[in-house]
Amino acid sequence: MRTDAFFYDGPALLCDGVRLADIAASEGTPAYVYSAAAIERAYRDLDGAFGDYPHRLHYALKANSTLGIVRQLQRLGSGADVNSVGELEVALRAGFGPADIVFTGVGKREDEIQRAVALGVHAINAESPGEIARIREAAARHGGTARVAIRVNPDVDAGSHPNITTGLATSRFGMPVDAAEALCREVAGRDGLRLVGLHAHIGSQMCSVEPIRKAAQTLVALAGRLRAGGVPIDHVDLGGGLGIPYDDGTCVAVADYAATVRSVVEPSGLRLLLEPGRAIVAASGVLLTRVIDIKTFPNGLRFAIVDAGMTELLRPALYGAYHRIEPVSRRAGAEEPFEIVGPLCETSDTYGKRRPMPPIAVGDVLAVRDAGAYGSVMASNYNRRLLAPELLVESGAWRTIRRRQTLDHLLALEP
């Protein structure tokens, strides 16, 4: 059975049997294309890897919060992890109930806390004593009890890019273990608050199990000390961060990830929460972009300038991230190295350097792979560029899950 949603049939690149060239001809470029089957497969593989151990996946909307994608995850049985009141409202519109939602985030505004408390979400992952105080004030205002988990900073290096490493002692996220333990004991005795768990998220795009093991061991040990002292803990939440092999290399296999986590958590008997995002949606999507110019310099550099840029996929400019790039209609001929660059007046607006490509020409459409996570959700209107549409392929056809933005949409808030 084919496991990659995107594959060549002769010279044509397909998404679950649908020609990407046909989508580009109909919908224009730039455009994001997702495979519904790939999303379902990734979710079920990850969920199934934990077997019968009590657990729940809470899909991280920060990876891709397009309503059509979030609705699919809700139908599959996922919970939701949100980082803002905007993501919270999207989750509700997608059909998640408050009990399905955990609210994470290092800087929750008062209105966000008020909304989460009023709804009664499954857990607010609290970052500090100050945030706990604000949550308690909101609970008093609403006459209820807020469910909170304390975010722990375990001082573990995720081994990924510094910009997406969040579990070091120098990071602003969570609290050091000793301080978190003291806060848990305080929270357990306060009216208006119910301490339900411990939370840690040490970073993103992790391709080794060792950081995951260390973070899990820290949380389980802390939970054990708290429970021994009479402080009840219902769950540990290990966040997300499981990486994918963007460069056709290897990353942590889902089975190894689950086995590592289970080996640490299972002896405690604690319920397990996880917040995957990238691992579920990244490989499900491509960004289609058209070659609008080719420039050859005397030094031998060849530039293929495309109509998508850092406004559609920021990761290469922000992190130096690698994404595979392939023509949707492959020509025969020897490969030559190309600089694949965007149209913006920024040197960092580059998708790939010295990429071996088969013969390409102006008008050709390229597919930037693994754009399902942190593509559309990080897009911007820089240079007054219009947001690209998003198409979902399912059952042998595609449908629009977000229309292409128009200039009227863009200017609607400007009197």
C-alpha positions in Angstrom: 0.0 0.0 0.0 1.3 3.4 -0.9 2.1 5.6 2.1 3.2 8.8 0.4 0.3 10.9 -0.8 2.5 12.6 -3.4 4.1 10.4 -6.1 5.0 10.4 -9.8 3.0 8.5 -12.4 5.3 8.8 -15.3 6.1 12.5 -15.6 3.1 13.7 -13.6 3.2 14.4 -9.9 0.0 13.3 -8.2 -1.8 13.8 -4.9 -3.7 10.6 -4.1 -4.2 10.1 -7.8 -5.1 13.7 -8.7 -2.7 15.5 -11.0 -1.2 18.5 -9.3 -0.9 20.2 -12.8 -4.7 20.1 -13.1 -5.1 21.7 -9.7 -2.6 24.5 -10.6 -4.3 25.1 -14.0 -7.7 25.4 -12.3 -6.9 27.2 -9.1 -3.8 29.2 -10.0 -0.6 29.6 -8.0 0.6 29.9 -5.3 -1.7 27.4 -3.7 -1.6 24.9 -0.9 -2.8 21.4 -1.6 -3.4 18.8 1.2 -4.2 15.1 1.2 -7.1 14.2 3.6 -6.0 10.6 3.4 -2.4 11.5 4.6 -3.8 13.4 7.5 -6.0 10.6 8.6 -3.2 8.0 8.2 -0.7 10.1 10.2 -3.3 10.7 13.0 -4.3 7.0 13.2 -0.7 5.8 13.1 0.3 8.0 16.0 -2.8 7.4 18.1 -2.6 3.6 17.5 1.1 3.5 18.4 0.1 4.1 22.1 -2.2 1.1 22.0 -4.5 0.7 25.0 -2.6 2.9 27.4 -4.9 5.8 28.6 -4.0 8.7 26.3 -5.3 11.4 24.0 -3.8 13.3 21.2 -4.6 17.0 21.3 -3.9 18.3 17.8 -1.8 21.5 17.9 -3.7 24.1 15.9 -0.5 26.3 15.6 0.7 23.8 12.9 -2.3 24.5 10.7 -5.5 26.0 11.9 -7.5 26.1 8.6 -11.0 25.2 9.6 -11.3 22.4 7.1 -8.2 20.7 8.5 -9.2 21.2 12.1 -12.7 19.8 11.3 -11.1 16.6 9.9 -9.0 16.1 13.1 -12.1 16.6 15.2 -14.0 13.9 13.2 -11.1 11.6 13.7 -11.4 11.8 17.5 -8.6 14.2 18.3 -8.6 16.7 21.1 -7.3 20.3 20.4 -4.3 22.2 21.7 -4.7 26.0 21.3 -2.3 28.9 21.8 -4.6 31.9 21.5 -8.3 32.8 21.8 -8.4 32.9 18.0 -7.3 29.2 17.9 -9.8 28.5 20.7 -12.7 29.9 18.7 -11.6 28.0 15.6 -11.6 24.8 17.7 -15.1 25.4 18.9 -16.3 26.2 15.4 -14.7 22.9 14.2 -16.9 21.0 16.7 -14.5 20.5 19.7 -16.2 20.9 23.1 -14.4 22.7 26.0 -13.5 19.3 27.5 -11.6 18.5 24.3 -9.3 21.6 24.6 -6.1 22.4 26.3 -4.9 26.0 26.3 -1.2 26.5 26.1 0.9 29.7 25.6 3.6 31.7 27.4 1.7 35.0 27.3 -2.1 34.5 27.7 -4.0 37.8 27.8 -6.6 38.5 30.4 -9.4 38.1 27.8 -8.0 34.8 26.7 -7.9 33.5 30.3 -11.4 34.8 31.0 -12.7 32.9 27.9 -10.9 29.7 28.7 -12.1 29.7 32.3 -15.7 30.6 31.4 -15.8 27.7 28.9 -14.3 25.2 31.4 -11.6 23.8 29.1 -9.9 20.5 29.9 -6.8 22.2 31.2 -5.0 25.6 31.1 -1.3 25.0 30.9 -0.2 27.7 33.3 3.2 29.3 32.9 3.9 31.2 36.2 2.6 32.2 39.6 1.3 35.4 38.1 -0.7 33.5 35.5 -2.1 31.2 38.2 -3.3 34.3 40.1 -5.0 35.6 37.0 -6.7 32.3 36.4 -7.9 32.2 40.0 -9.3 35.7 39.7 -11.2 34.6 36.5 -12.5 31.5 38.2 -13.8 33.7 41.1 -15.5 36.1 38.6 -17.2 33.2 36.9 -18.1 31.3 40.2 -16.4 28.1 39.2 -13.2 26.1 39.4 -10.5 26.2 36.7 -8.6 23.1 35.7 -4.9 23.9 35.5 -1.7 22.1 34.6 1.7 23.6 35.5 4.2 23.9 32.7 7.6 22.6 33.7 10.9 23.7 32.1 13.0 20.5 32.4 16.2 22.1 31.0 16.4 19.6 28.2 17.9 20.4 24.8 15.5 19.3 22.1 18.4 19.1 19.6 16.6 21.1 17.0 17.0 24.6 15.7 17.6 27.2 18.5 14.5 29.2 17.4 12.2 26.2 18.1 13.9 24.9 21.3 11.7 25.7 24.3 12.9 23.5 27.1 16.2 24.9 28.1 16.8 26.8 31.4 17.5 29.9 29.2 14.1 29.7 27.6 11.1 31.8 28.7 8.7 28.8 28.7 7.4 27.2 31.8 9.1 27.1 35.2 12.2 25.3 36.7 11.4 22.0 38.3 11.8 23.1 41.9 9.7 26.3 41.4 7.1 24.3 39.5 6.9 21.8 42.4 6.4 24.5 44.9 3.7 26.2 42.8 1.9 22.8 42.4 1.7 22.5 46.2 0.3 26.0 46.5 -2.3 25.5 43.8 -3.5 22.3 45.3 -4.7 24.2 48.4 -6.4 27.1 46.7 -10.1 27.6 46.1 -11.1 28.1 42.5 -8.3 26.0 41.1 -8.0 22.3 40.4 -4.5 21.0 39.7 -5.0 18.3 37.1 -1.6 17.8 35.5 2.0 18.6 34.6 2.9 19.9 31.2 6.2 20.2 29.2 7.0 21.0 25.6 10.7 21.2 25.0 10.8 22.1 21.3 9.8 21.2 17.8 11.2 19.0 15.0 12.8 16.6 17.4 14.6 13.7 15.6 15.9 11.8 18.7 14.1 10.0 21.4 16.6 11.0 24.1 15.2 14.5 24.8 11.7 13.1 24.8 12.8 10.4 27.3 14.5 13.0 29.6 11.5 15.3 29.6 9.1 12.4 30.4 11.3 11.2 33.2 11.4 14.7 34.7 7.6 15.0 34.7 6.9 11.5 36.0 9.4 12.0 38.8 7.8 15.3 39.8 4.3 13.8 39.7 5.5 11.0 41.9 6.9 13.4 44.5 3.7 15.4 44.4 1.4 12.4 44.8 3.5 11.1 47.6 3.0 14.4 49.4 -0.8 14.2 48.9 -1.1 16.4 45.8 -3.2 14.6 43.2 -2.1 14.6 39.6 -4.4 13.2 36.8 -2.2 13.5 33.8 1.2 14.3 32.3 1.2 16.3 29.1 4.4 15.9 27.0 3.5 18.5 24.4 4.4 17.8 20.8 7.6 18.3 18.8 7.9 15.0 17.0 9.8 15.7 13.8 9.5 14.6 10.2 12.3 13.8 7.7 12.1 16.9 5.5 15.2 15.9 3.5 14.3 12.2 2.8 16.5 11.2 5.7 15.4 9.6 8.9 13.7 10.9 12.0 12.1 9.2 15.0 9.8 6.5 13.9 6.3 6.8 15.4 6.6 3.3 17.0 9.9 4.2 18.7 8.5 7.5 19.9 5.5 5.9 21.5 7.5 3.1 23.0 9.9 5.6 24.6 7.1 7.6 26.1 5.1 4.6 27.3 8.2 3.0 28.9 8.6 6.1 31.1 4.9 7.0 31.8 3.2 3.6 32.0 4.7 2.6 35.5 3.1 5.8 36.9 -0.3 4.9 35.7 -0.9 8.6 34.8 -3.1 9.5 31.9 -1.0 10.8 29.0 -1.7 13.8 26.9 0.2 14.7 23.7 0.1 17.8 21.5 1.2 16.7 18.0 0.9 19.2 15.1 3.7 18.9 12.5 3.8 15.1 12.8 0.2 14.9 11.7 -0.1 17.5 8.9 3.3 18.5 7.6 3.8 15.7 5.1 0.1 16.0 4.0 0.7 19.3 2.1 2.5 20.9 -0.8 2.8 24.4 -1.9 2.3 24.8 -5.7 4.3 27.7 -7.2 5.0 28.7 -10.8 8.3 29.7 -12.4 8.0 33.3 -13.5 11.6 33.9 -14.6 14.9 32.1 -15.1 18.2 34.1 -14.8 21.7 32.7 -15.7 24.7 34.5 -14.4 28.3 34.4 -15.7 29.4 32.7 -12.5 27.3 29.8 -13.4 24.4 30.4 -11.0 20.9 29.7 -12.3 18.0 31.3 -10.6 14.5 30.0 -10.9 12.3 32.8 -9.6 8.9 31.5 -8.5 5.6 33.3 -7.6 5.6 32.0 -4.0 7.9 33.4 -1.4 8.5 33.9 2.3 4.9 35.2 2.4 3.6 31.7 1.6 6.3 29.6 3.3 8.4 31.4 5.9 10.3 28.4 7.3 13.3 28.6 4.9 13.9 32.3 5.6 13.2 32.0 9.4 15.0 28.7 10.2 17.0 27.9 7.1 14.6 25.0 6.8 15.0 22.5 4.0 12.0 21.5 1.8 12.2 19.2 -1.2 11.2 20.9 -4.4 9.9 18.9 -7.4 8.3 19.8 -10.8 4.7 18.8 -11.1 5.3 17.8 -14.8 8.8 16.3 -15.0 10.8 16.7 -18.3 13.4 14.3 -19.4 17.0 15.5 -19.4 20.0 16.0 -17.2 19.6 17.7 -13.9 21.2 21.1 -13.3 21.7 23.0 -10.1 19.2 25.9 -9.5 18.7 28.6 -6.9 14.9 28.4 -6.2 14.0 31.9 -5.0 10.9 33.9 -4.4 9.8 37.3 -5.8 10.3 39.5 -2.7 13.1 42.0 -2.3 14.7 40.0 0.5 17.8 37.9 0.0 16.4 35.5 2.6 13.4 34.9 0.2 15.0 31.6 -0.9 13.5 28.2 -1.0 16.6 26.2 -2.0 20.2 26.6 -3.0 22.0 24.6 -5.6 19.1 22.3 -6.0 19.5 19.6 -8.7 16.5 20.0 -11.0 15.5 18.4 -14.3 15.0 20.9 -17.2 12.6 23.7 -16.1 11.3 26.7 -17.9 9.2 29.8 -17.3 5.6 28.7 -16.7 6.4 25.4 -15.1 4.8 24.6 -11.8 6.9 23.3 -8.9 5.7 21.6 -5.7 7.4 22.5 -2.4 7.0 19.4 -0.3 6.0 19.0 3.4 4.3 22.4 3.6 1.2 21.2 5.5 2.6 22.6 8.8 3.7 26.1 9.4 3.0 27.1 5.8 -0.4 28.8 5.5 -0.6 29.5 9.2 2.5 31.7 9.1 1.7 33.4 5.8 1.6 37.2 5.6 0.5 40.1 3.4 4.0 41.5 3.1 4.3 43.6 -0.1 0.4 43.5 -0.1 0.5 40.0 -1.4 -2.8 38.1 -1.3 -3.1 35.0 0.8 -3.1 31.8 -1.3 -6.0 29.4 -1.4 -6.0 26.0 0.2 -7.3 22.9 -1.5 -8.1 19.5 0.1 -7.9 16.3 -2.0 -10.2 13.6 -0.9 -12.0 10.7 -2.6 -10.3 11.4 -5.9 -11.2 15.1 -6.2 -10.2 18.4 -4.6 -12.3 21.1 -2.9 -11.5 24.6 -1.6 -11.1 24.9 2.1 -9.9 28.5 2.0 -10.5 30.8 -1.0 -7.8 33.0 -2.4 -7.8 36.3 -0.7 -8.9 39.3 -2.8 -7.8 42.9 -2.5 -11.2 43.8 -1.1 -10.6 41.2 1.7 -7.2 42.7 2.3 -8.5 46.3 2.6 -11.8 45.5 4.4 -10.5 46.8 7.7 -9.0 50.0 6.3 -11.5 52.9 6.2 
